[in-house]
């Protein structure tokens, strides 16, 4: 589902393609007009837009903000912070902030899944 961020990662060149299982992806986010797939190992460049991903991904993935799609099966914490709510992921230090616009839908989806 993406490419490594740099050639130094695992000895790969920047043009090498890596196939990522959807279950390993924590979230997708946009940054600097690119979409990145984040897993526990790092981040990987994705050629699709978030809209395209949202339309093609299974229902395990949901919007957390205008710039992030999260794998609900990987979320292990929803914490209130100064900036709103943030999501924590299983066995990862990575966090994603949830916008007010998507919070209720995401929380409802998480309750339905559990």
FIRO-381158 format. One record per residue: residue number from 1; z negated, x negated, y of N, C-alpha, C in turn; chain; residue in three letters. Coordinates in steps of 0.2 Angstrom, whole numbers, plus 5000, padded with zeros to 4 digits. Example, Ala and Ser with C-alpha at 12.3 -4.5 7.8 and 13.67 -1.06 7.14 Angstrom:
<nodes>
resi | nc3 | nc1 | nc2 | cac3 | cac1 | cac2 | cc3 | cc1 | cc2 | chain | resn
1 | 4961 | 4934 | 4972 | 4961 | 4938 | 4978 | 4961 | 4934 | 4984 | A | ALA;
2 | 4965 | 4936 | 4989 | 4964 | 4932 | 4995 | 4961 | 4936 | 5000 | A | SER;
</nodes>
This chain:
<nodes>
resi | nc3 | nc1 | nc2 | cac3 | cac1 | cac2 | cc3 | cc1 | cc2 | chain | resn
1 | 5000 | 4996 | 4994 | 5000 | 5000 | 5000 | 5000 | 4996 | 5006 | A | UNK;
2 | 5001 | 4989 | 5006 | 5001 | 4985 | 5012 | 5002 | 4978 | 5011 | A | UNK;
3 | 5002 | 4974 | 5016 | 5003 | 4967 | 5016 | 4996 | 4964 | 5018 | A | UNK;
4 | 4995 | 4958 | 5016 | 4989 | 4954 | 5018 | 4990 | 4952 | 5026 | A | UNK;
5 | 4985 | 4951 | 5029 | 4985 | 4950 | 5036 | 4988 | 4943 | 5038 | A | UNK;
6 | 4987 | 4938 | 5033 | 4989 | 4931 | 5035 | 4991 | 4927 | 5029 | A | UNK;
7 | 4995 | 4922 | 5029 | 4997 | 4918 | 5023 | 4992 | 4915 | 5020 | A | UNK;
8 | 4986 | 4913 | 5024 | 4981 | 4909 | 5021 | 4977 | 4914 | 5016 | A | UNK;
9 | 4977 | 4920 | 5016 | 4974 | 4924 | 5011 | 4977 | 4924 | 5004 | A | UNK;
10 | 4973 | 4921 | 5000 | 4975 | 4921 | 4993 | 4982 | 4917 | 4992 | A | UNK;
11 | 4983 | 4913 | 4996 | 4989 | 4909 | 4996 | 4996 | 4912 | 4996 | A | UNK;
12 | 4996 | 4918 | 4999 | 5002 | 4922 | 5000 | 5005 | 4921 | 5006 | A | UNK;
13 | 5012 | 4922 | 5006 | 5016 | 4922 | 5012 | 5015 | 4928 | 5016 | A | UNK;
14 | 5017 | 4929 | 5022 | 5016 | 4935 | 5026 | 5021 | 4940 | 5024 | A | UNK;
15 | 5026 | 4938 | 5020 | 5031 | 4943 | 5017 | 5029 | 4946 | 5010 | A | UNK;
16 | 5024 | 4943 | 5007 | 5022 | 4945 | 5000 | 5019 | 4952 | 5001 | A | UNK;
17 | 5021 | 4957 | 4996 | 5019 | 4964 | 4996 | 5013 | 4964 | 4991 | A | UNK;
18 | 5008 | 4968 | 4993 | 5003 | 4969 | 4988 | 5002 | 4976 | 4987 | A | UNK;
19 | 5001 | 4978 | 4980 | 5000 | 4985 | 4979 | 4993 | 4986 | 4978 | A | UNK;
20 | 4990 | 4991 | 4982 | 4983 | 4992 | 4982 | 4982 | 4999 | 4979 | A | UNK;
21 | 4978 | 5000 | 4974 | 4976 | 5006 | 4972 | 4973 | 5011 | 4977 | A | UNK;
22 | 4974 | 5017 | 4978 | 4971 | 5021 | 4983 | 4964 | 5021 | 4982 | A | UNK;
23 | 4961 | 5021 | 4976 | 4954 | 5021 | 4975 | 4950 | 5015 | 4978 | A | UNK;
24 | 4954 | 5010 | 4980 | 4951 | 5004 | 4982 | 4951 | 5004 | 4990 | A | UNK;
25 | 4955 | 5009 | 4993 | 4955 | 5009 | 5000 | 4949 | 5013 | 5003 | A | UNK;
26 | 4946 | 5009 | 5008 | 4940 | 5013 | 5011 | 4943 | 5017 | 5017 | A | UNK;
27 | 4948 | 5014 | 5021 | 4950 | 5018 | 5027 | 4957 | 5015 | 5029 | A | UNK;
28 | 4961 | 5019 | 5033 | 4966 | 5017 | 5036 | 4965 | 5017 | 5044 | A | UNK;
29 | 4967 | 5012 | 5048 | 4966 | 5013 | 5055 | 4972 | 5010 | 5059 | A | UNK;
30 | 4973 | 5012 | 5065 | 4978 | 5010 | 5069 | 4974 | 5005 | 5074 | A | UNK;
31 | 4978 | 4999 | 5075 | 4976 | 4994 | 5080 | 4982 | 4990 | 5082 | A | UNK;
32 | 4982 | 4990 | 5089 | 4988 | 4986 | 5092 | 4995 | 4989 | 5089 | A | UNK;
33 | 4995 | 4995 | 5089 | 5001 | 4999 | 5087 | 5004 | 4997 | 5079 | A | UNK;
34 | 4999 | 4995 | 5075 | 5000 | 4994 | 5068 | 4995 | 4998 | 5064 | A | UNK;
35 | 4997 | 5000 | 5058 | 4992 | 5003 | 5054 | 4989 | 4998 | 5048 | A | UNK;
36 | 4983 | 4998 | 5047 | 4980 | 4994 | 5043 | 4976 | 4998 | 5037 | A | UNK;
37 | 4977 | 4995 | 5031 | 4973 | 4998 | 5026 | 4967 | 4993 | 5025 | A | UNK;
38 | 4961 | 4996 | 5025 | 4955 | 4992 | 5024 | 4952 | 4993 | 5017 | A | UNK;
39 | 4951 | 4988 | 5013 | 4947 | 4988 | 5007 | 4941 | 4983 | 5008 | A | UNK;
40 | 4937 | 4982 | 5002 | 4932 | 4978 | 5003 | 4933 | 4970 | 5004 | A | UNK;
41 | 4940 | 4969 | 5002 | 4942 | 4962 | 5003 | 4944 | 4960 | 5010 | A | UNK;
42 | 4947 | 4965 | 5013 | 4950 | 4963 | 5020 | 4954 | 4969 | 5022 | A | UNK;
43 | 4959 | 4967 | 5026 | 4964 | 4973 | 5029 | 4971 | 4971 | 5027 | A | UNK;
44 | 4975 | 4976 | 5027 | 4982 | 4975 | 5024 | 4987 | 4979 | 5029 | A | UNK;
45 | 4992 | 4976 | 5031 | 4997 | 4979 | 5035 | 5000 | 4985 | 5031 | A | UNK;
46 | 5001 | 4990 | 5034 | 5005 | 4996 | 5031 | 5011 | 4998 | 5035 | A | UNK;
47 | 5016 | 4999 | 5032 | 5022 | 5001 | 5036 | 5023 | 5008 | 5038 | A | UNK;
48 | 5019 | 5013 | 5036 | 5019 | 5020 | 5038 | 5014 | 5021 | 5044 | A | UNK;
49 | 5016 | 5027 | 5047 | 5011 | 5029 | 5052 | 5005 | 5033 | 5049 | A | UNK;
50 | 5000 | 5034 | 5053 | 4994 | 5038 | 5051 | 4997 | 5045 | 5049 | A | UNK;
51 | 5001 | 5048 | 5053 | 5003 | 5054 | 5052 | 5007 | 5055 | 5045 | A | UNK;
52 | 5011 | 5050 | 5044 | 5015 | 5050 | 5037 | 5010 | 5049 | 5031 | A | UNK;
53 | 5005 | 5044 | 5032 | 5000 | 5044 | 5027 | 4996 | 5050 | 5026 | A | UNK;
54 | 4994 | 5053 | 5031 | 4990 | 5059 | 5031 | 4994 | 5065 | 5027 | A | UNK;
55 | 5000 | 5065 | 5028 | 5004 | 5070 | 5025 | 5005 | 5068 | 5017 | A | UNK;
56 | 5005 | 5062 | 5015 | 5007 | 5060 | 5008 | 5000 | 5058 | 5004 | A | UNK;
57 | 4995 | 5057 | 5007 | 4989 | 5055 | 5003 | 4985 | 5061 | 5000 | A | UNK;
58 | 4982 | 5060 | 4995 | 4978 | 5066 | 4992 | 4972 | 5068 | 4996 | A | UNK;
59 | 4970 | 5074 | 4994 | 4964 | 5077 | 4998 | 4958 | 5073 | 4999 | A | UNK;
60 | 4957 | 5067 | 4995 | 4952 | 5063 | 4996 | 4951 | 5060 | 5003 | A | UNK;
61 | 4957 | 5059 | 5006 | 4957 | 5056 | 5013 | 4957 | 5061 | 5018 | A | UNK;
62 | 4953 | 5060 | 5023 | 4953 | 5065 | 5029 | 4952 | 5061 | 5036 | A | UNK;
63 | 4954 | 5064 | 5041 | 4954 | 5061 | 5048 | 4947 | 5060 | 5050 | A | UNK;
64 | 4945 | 5054 | 5053 | 4939 | 5053 | 5056 | 4939 | 5053 | 5063 | A | UNK;
65 | 4945 | 5051 | 5066 | 4947 | 5051 | 5073 | 4955 | 5050 | 5073 | A | UNK;
66 | 4957 | 5050 | 5079 | 4964 | 5050 | 5081 | 4967 | 5043 | 5078 | A | UNK;
67 | 4963 | 5038 | 5077 | 4965 | 5032 | 5074 | 4963 | 5030 | 5068 | A | UNK;
68 | 4960 | 5034 | 5064 | 4957 | 5033 | 5057 | 4957 | 5038 | 5052 | A | UNK;
69 | 4959 | 5036 | 5046 | 4959 | 5041 | 5040 | 4955 | 5038 | 5035 | A | UNK;
70 | 4950 | 5041 | 5033 | 4945 | 5038 | 5028 | 4945 | 5041 | 5021 | A | UNK;
71 | 4944 | 5037 | 5016 | 4943 | 5039 | 5009 | 4936 | 5042 | 5008 | A | UNK;
72 | 4936 | 5049 | 5008 | 4929 | 5052 | 5007 | 4926 | 5050 | 5001 | A | UNK;
73 | 4929 | 5048 | 4996 | 4926 | 5046 | 4990 | 4922 | 5039 | 4990 | A | UNK;
74 | 4924 | 5036 | 4996 | 4921 | 5029 | 4997 | 4915 | 5029 | 5002 | A | UNK;
75 | 4914 | 5035 | 5005 | 4909 | 5036 | 5010 | 4902 | 5036 | 5007 | A | UNK;
76 | 4897 | 5032 | 5009 | 4890 | 5033 | 5006 | 4885 | 5034 | 5012 | A | UNK;
77 | 4887 | 5034 | 5018 | 4882 | 5036 | 5023 | 4886 | 5039 | 5029 | A | UNK;
78 | 4882 | 5044 | 5033 | 4884 | 5046 | 5039 | 4878 | 5045 | 5044 | A | UNK;
79 | 4879 | 5041 | 5049 | 4873 | 5040 | 5053 | 4875 | 5041 | 5060 | A | UNK;
80 | 4870 | 5044 | 5063 | 4870 | 5045 | 5071 | 4869 | 5039 | 5074 | A | UNK;
81 | 4873 | 5037 | 5079 | 4872 | 5031 | 5083 | 4873 | 5033 | 5091 | A | UNK;
82 | 4872 | 5028 | 5095 | 4873 | 5029 | 5102 | 4880 | 5032 | 5104 | A | UNK;
83 | 4885 | 5030 | 5100 | 4892 | 5032 | 5101 | 4894 | 5038 | 5098 | A | UNK;
84 | 4889 | 5041 | 5094 | 4891 | 5047 | 5090 | 4889 | 5047 | 5083 | A | UNK;
85 | 4894 | 5047 | 5078 | 4892 | 5047 | 5071 | 4897 | 5041 | 5068 | A | UNK;
86 | 4894 | 5037 | 5064 | 4898 | 5032 | 5060 | 4897 | 5033 | 5053 | A | UNK;
87 | 4902 | 5031 | 5049 | 4903 | 5031 | 5042 | 4901 | 5024 | 5039 | A | UNK;
88 | 4897 | 5024 | 5034 | 4896 | 5018 | 5030 | 4900 | 5019 | 5023 | A | UNK;
89 | 4902 | 5013 | 5020 | 4906 | 5014 | 5014 | 4902 | 5010 | 5009 | A | UNK;
90 | 4903 | 5012 | 5003 | 4900 | 5009 | 4997 | 4902 | 5002 | 4996 | A | UNK;
91 | 4897 | 4998 | 4995 | 4897 | 4991 | 4994 | 4901 | 4987 | 5000 | A | UNK;
92 | 4901 | 4989 | 5006 | 4905 | 4986 | 5011 | 4901 | 4986 | 5018 | A | UNK;
93 | 4902 | 4981 | 5022 | 4899 | 4981 | 5029 | 4903 | 4985 | 5034 | A | UNK;
94 | 4909 | 4987 | 5032 | 4913 | 4990 | 5037 | 4911 | 4997 | 5038 | A | UNK;
95 | 4912 | 4999 | 5045 | 4910 | 5006 | 5047 | 4916 | 5009 | 5051 | A | UNK;
96 | 4916 | 5015 | 5052 | 4921 | 5019 | 5055 | 4917 | 5024 | 5060 | A | UNK;
97 | 4919 | 5025 | 5066 | 4916 | 5030 | 5070 | 4920 | 5036 | 5069 | A | UNK;
98 | 4916 | 5042 | 5069 | 4919 | 5049 | 5069 | 4920 | 5052 | 5076 | A | UNK;
99 | 4925 | 5054 | 5078 | 4926 | 5058 | 5084 | 4923 | 5065 | 5083 | A | UNK;
100 | 4921 | 5067 | 5089 | 4918 | 5074 | 5089 | 4923 | 5079 | 5087 | A | UNK;
101 | 4929 | 5078 | 5088 | 4935 | 5083 | 5086 | 4935 | 5083 | 5079 | A | UNK;
102 | 4934 | 5078 | 5075 | 4935 | 5078 | 5068 | 4928 | 5079 | 5064 | A | UNK;
103 | 4923 | 5078 | 5067 | 4916 | 5078 | 5064 | 4915 | 5084 | 5059 | A | UNK;
104 | 4915 | 5090 | 5062 | 4914 | 5096 | 5058 | 4918 | 5097 | 5051 | A | UNK;
105 | 4925 | 5096 | 5052 | 4929 | 5096 | 5047 | 4928 | 5091 | 5041 | A | UNK;
106 | 4926 | 5085 | 5044 | 4925 | 5079 | 5039 | 4918 | 5081 | 5035 | A | UNK;
107 | 4913 | 5083 | 5039 | 4907 | 5084 | 5035 | 4908 | 5090 | 5030 | A | UNK;
108 | 4911 | 5095 | 5032 | 4912 | 5101 | 5028 | 4916 | 5098 | 5021 | A | UNK;
109 | 4921 | 5094 | 5022 | 4925 | 5091 | 5017 | 4920 | 5087 | 5012 | A | UNK;
110 | 4916 | 5083 | 5015 | 4911 | 5079 | 5011 | 4907 | 5083 | 5007 | A | UNK;
111 | 4904 | 5089 | 5010 | 4900 | 5094 | 5006 | 4903 | 5097 | 5001 | A | UNK;
112 | 4910 | 5099 | 5002 | 4914 | 5102 | 4996 | 4915 | 5097 | 4991 | A | UNK;
113 | 4915 | 5091 | 4992 | 4917 | 5086 | 4987 | 4911 | 5084 | 4983 | A | UNK;
114 | 4905 | 5085 | 4985 | 4899 | 5083 | 4982 | 4896 | 5089 | 4978 | A | UNK;
</nodes>
